[in-house]
């Protein structure tokens, strides 16, 4: 079993890193004294991230322990100093590194690995994420210092786009939010970047209330897509109308209901739908209003929490079944799930790797999302059994770490012959 898993994970690195194409990232380092190819350094960092490395020092230590076949695959022949890695990463432009992430997704799309499951079309969910570093450049990291005597704190803010119509929830893009703006202002360029990178991958775009505006709704429709936005008090007129329309409906009048056992608690979700011929002024594209009611009870039936949310969409109600609407509403939180994995398995919030250089911290974040997407596709697509597809992230990363260190030439015999079966 160990040798077989090593072969599978070596195959993951061999095939998918070639698809990513990190070697194509422009190298802006001074030619004098350059001893390492930039592509090899980026592959080494990504491979170490797959194995759970939490710092450049850990990448250096792991590079010394890697087996000969793995080193050869990554393009390194000896230990890579963490200072060399840092000096290389601070020269990389974030936008140039987003292109390999796009390439990875497009390759998966071409081989039909990202076809929607349980939904009739692709759905992308976008959301903001931030992490702090003790530095600021007022572009990639917004200054958040509390006072004149407080320590300098910079916040690196981004918009993550995730494909939630597939159980892998791969990350499609990471768009940096410039310090002078916010999620609302970054939505339009983030959407434009996403649409420029992909064609035919999704039809519906989801975002929470942080980007809900008539202008952003119009921008989505101009691109031939539909939106699903959450409503809050920031849109008081729409929210009050939605409450008057759907707020009085009882549980017996729900259009769709689901009940799940989650962490020992019974979670019941009810969906209420309302179709609209046309929206209010500025919202002419609005066609569907949704109310989602969530109840959480312990196994004895005692109510723990009750929550109600309202959403609006340009997609006509008839485009989806009622159960599909409920599934989309539930899955739109898949982008938050990706963020949670980045914060737990990859420890992004606690270990930004490069703290004194905001742009480099963003570069590391992009590499981390490439690593996440490589693992998510391996876990949900390449793995065949239900048990392996549900394996904990930290267990999978431990398997990768073991493969990086122990894979031998003998274990890889016959890999080429079986590559199609291993990486369908």
N, C-alpha and C positions, 0 to 999 in steps of 0.2 A: 504493500500500500504506500509506503514512504517513497519508494523509487517511482511509482506511478504518479504520485502527486508532484514529485520533483519534476518529472517530465512534463506534466501538464502546465506547471507554473513556469518552467523554462520556455515552453511553447508560447505561453502568454507574453513573456518578455520579448521573445524572438519575433513573433508575428506582429504584435500590437505596437511595440515601440517603433518598428519600421513604419507602421501606418501613421503614427504620431508625427514622425519626421522632425525630431528635435535638431537634427543636423542642418536643417534649412534655416534655423534662426540666425539672423545676421550677427557676425562676431565683430564688435566694435573695439576690441582690445588692441592695445599697441602691439605691433608685431614683435617688438624687441622683448626678449625674455619669455615669450609665450611657449610653454612646454606641453600644454594640454589642448586638445581640440575642444571647443565650446560644446559641441554636440555630445561628446563623451562625458563631459562634466554634468550636463543636464540629464543625460541618461542615468548617470550614477546617482544623482540626487533623487530622481524619480524612482529608480529601483529601490533605493534605501527607504524612501517614503512608503512604498508598497510593503516593506518589511517592518514598518513601525518606527523608523527613526524620527526622533523629536528635535534634533538640532544638527547643525553642521558638524559638530564634534562627533556625534553619533554616526553621521555619514562617513567621516574619516575612519572611525574605528571599524565600521562594518566593511569598508573598502579593503581593509587589511585582512579581514577574515573571509572574504568571498572566495569561493572556489575558482579554480582556473577557468573552467568553461564559462562561468558567469562573468568573470572579469573580461574575458575575450568578447563576450556578447555585448557588454556595456561599452567596450572600447577603452578600458583602462588596464594597465598591466602591473600596477602596484598601488600602494596606499596613496590616497589623494588627500593632501593637507586641507584642513578646514579653511585656512587662510586663502588658499588657491580658489576654493569654491566660492568664498565670499567675494573675493576680488573679481571673479568672473560674473557672479550674479548681479552685482551692482552696476554692470555695464549693459545689462539686457533691458530692452524696451518692452514694457508690459504688453503693448498692442501686438508686437511681433510674436510674443509667446502665446497669445490667445489663438493664433492661427493653427498651431499643432492640435489644440483642443478641438477646434472646428474640424480639422482633418480627421481626427479619430472618430468623431460622430458621423461625419459624412461617409466614411468607410463602413461603419456599422449600418447606416441607412441603406447603402447600396447592396449589402448582402442580406437585407430584409431582417436584420436582427432587432430593429426598433419599431417594427409594425405594431400598431396599437393593440392592446389586449383588453377585452371586455368593453371596449368603447369603439364606436364606428370611425373615429378619426383621431389624429394626434392632438394632444393638449399640452401646452407649455405653461408652467407656473413660474412667476417671477416674484422675488422678494429681496429686500435689503438685508445686508449683514455688515457688521463692523467689528473690528478688533483694535485694541489700543497698543501703542508703542511709546516709549519715552523720547519721541522726536516728532518734529512737524516741519513740513515745507509749504504749508498752506495751499497745496495742490492735491497731492496724493494722500496727505494726512492733514486733517483739519485740526487746528489748535483748540484744545479743550481745557487749558489751564484754568483752575478754579480761582486763582488770585495771584497777586504780584509775588507772594512768598511761597506759593504752591509749586510743586514739581511740574515740569513740562510734560504734558500728555498730548499725544497726537492720535487721532482716530482715523484709521483707514476704512473707508466706507465703500461698499460695492453693491451691485445688483446681480444676484444669481438667477440664472434661467435654468430650469430643470424640466425634463420631459416626463410628465407625470402619467401619461397614457401608457407607459411601459413600467412594469414592476421594478426594473433596475434603477429607475429614477436617475438616469445619467445627467450630468451637468452639461448644458449646452454652451454656456458662455458665462463670463465674469466681467461685468462692465464697471469700471471704476467711477465712483461719484466724486466729481471735483469738489474741492473744499468750498467754493463759493455757492454751491447749489445743494439740493436735497433730493430725496427719492422722487418727489413729484416732478422736479425739473429734469431729473436724469432719465425718466421713463421714456421719453421720446427718442433720445439718441440710443438708449439701450435696446429699444424695440427695433430701431433702424439697423443697428449692428447685428441683431439676431436674424432679421429678415435677409440682410445681405449675405449672411453666412450660410443660410439654409433655404431650400426650396421644397415645398410640399411635405414638410415634416410635421406640421401642426396647423390646425385651423382655428383653435380657440386659445386665447391668451388670458391667464388669470393673474390678478394682483389684489392685494389687500387694500384697505382704504387709503394707504399712503400714496397711491397714485390715481385715486378715483377723481377724475375731473372730466368735464365735457370736452375739453381740448384733447386730452389723452384718448378718450373714447373715439373722437373723430379721427385721430391719427391711426388707431387700430383699424377702423373701417376703411380708411383710405388705402390700406395695404391689402384689402380683400379678406381680412381676418375678422373674427368676432372676439368680443371681450367679455369677461366675467369679473366684475369689481365688487368688493365688499363695501358696504355702506356704514358710515358712522355719523356722528353729529357734525362732522365737517361738511356734510351735504344735508343740511337740516330739512330743506323742502322735500327732497327725494325720500329721506328717511321717514318723515312724518306721513307722507303719502303711502309709502310701503306699509307702515304700521296700521294705518287706517284700512288699507285694503286686505292685508293678510293677518294682522295681529289678533283678530278676534276668533280665528278658526281654531277649533278644538282638535285634540289628538285623534278623535274619530274621523276628522275631516282631512287628515294628512294624505297627501298624494303618494308618498312612498315612505317606508319605514325600514330601518335596519336595527338589529340587536346583536351586539358582540360582547364576548368576554375578554376584557383587556386588563391585564395585571390584577386579576382576581376581582375585578369590578364589572358590573353589567352596564354597558353603554348603549343607550337607545337614542337613535337619531331619527327625527321626523322632518320630512320635507313638504313644504307648502308652495305651490306654484301659482303664478298669475300671469296670463298673457296680456300684452298691451299692443294696441294697434299702432300707437305712436307715443313717444315720450314727451315730457314738458319742454318748454323753450330751451334750446341748447342741447337737448338730449333726444333729438328726433330719431336717433338710431336705436333707442331702447325698445326692446321687444318682450323681455321676460323679467319678472320680479320673483325673487326667491326668499323664503324664510326658512331657516334651519334651526330646529330646536334640539338641544342635546341634553339628555338626562343621564346622570351617573349614579348608580345605586350599588350598595354592597350586596353580597350574595343573599343576605336576609331580606332584601327589598327596601332597606332604609335609604332615603334620598340623600346623596352626598352633595351634589351640585346640579344646578339647572342653568342653561345658557341659551340665549336666543340671538341669532344674527340674521341680517338682511343683506341680500346681494342683488345686483342688477346685471343683465346681459343683453347684448345686441342680437344674440342668436334666438330665432323664433322657438317657442316652446315645442313645436311639433318636430324639430330636428332631432330631438332625443326622446327616448322613453323616460318615464318618470323615474325608473330605477337608474337609468343612465345619468340623469341630472343629479341624483343623490350621490352616485359614484364619483362624478366630477367634483362635487362640492367636498366630498371626503378626501379625494386624492389631491386636491389643490394644496393641501398641507404637506405634500411630498417634498416641496422645496424646503420646508422647515425641518423635515426629517433628514434631508441631506446636510443642512446646517448643524443639526445635532450630532451627526456622525463626524463631521469635520471638527466639532468641539470636543468630542469624547475620544473616538478611536484615533484621530489625528492630532488632538490637543491643540487646535489652532489658537484659541484664545490665550492659552497659557504659554505657548511656545511659538512666537512669530518668527524665530530663527535669527533674523537680522533686525535689530531694534533701532539702530541709529540711522537707518537709511530708508525712508518711507517707500521710495520706488522699488527698492530691492525687497522690502517686506511684501509688497504687492506681487512681485515676480514669484516669490516663494509661495504665495497664496494660489497663484495660477498653477504652478507645478503640483501643488497639493490637490487641486481639483482634477488635474489630469490623472494623478494617481488614484483618486477616488473613483473616477469614471472607469479607469481600467479595471479596478477591482469590482465595481458594481456590475459591469458587463460580464466579467468572468463568473461572478457569483450567480447572476440571474439568467445568463444566456448559455455560457459554456458548460457550467455544471449541469448535470442531467437529473440527478435525484433530488426529490423535494427536500431531503435532509441536508444535502450539501448546499442547496439554494437558500436555506434558512440559517446557515451556520453564522455564528456571531462574528462581527467584523474583527474583533481582536483575535479570535481563533484563526480566522483566515490570514490575517497579517502575520501571525506566528508561523503559520504554514509557509508563507512566503519567505520569512526570515530564515527558516530552516532550509528551504530550497536554495536561497542565495549562498548559504555557507556550505552545504553538504552535497550539492549536485555534482556528480562525477561524469566523466566521459563515458564510462561503461553504462551508466543509467540512461544516457541519451541515445544509445544505439537503437536504431529503428524509429527515432522520433520523426524523421523526415517522411518515412513511409506511413506513419499514423497521424500526421499533422492535420489532415482534413477531418479525421474523426475527432481529434482532440479539440480542434478550434473551429467548429462548424459556425 
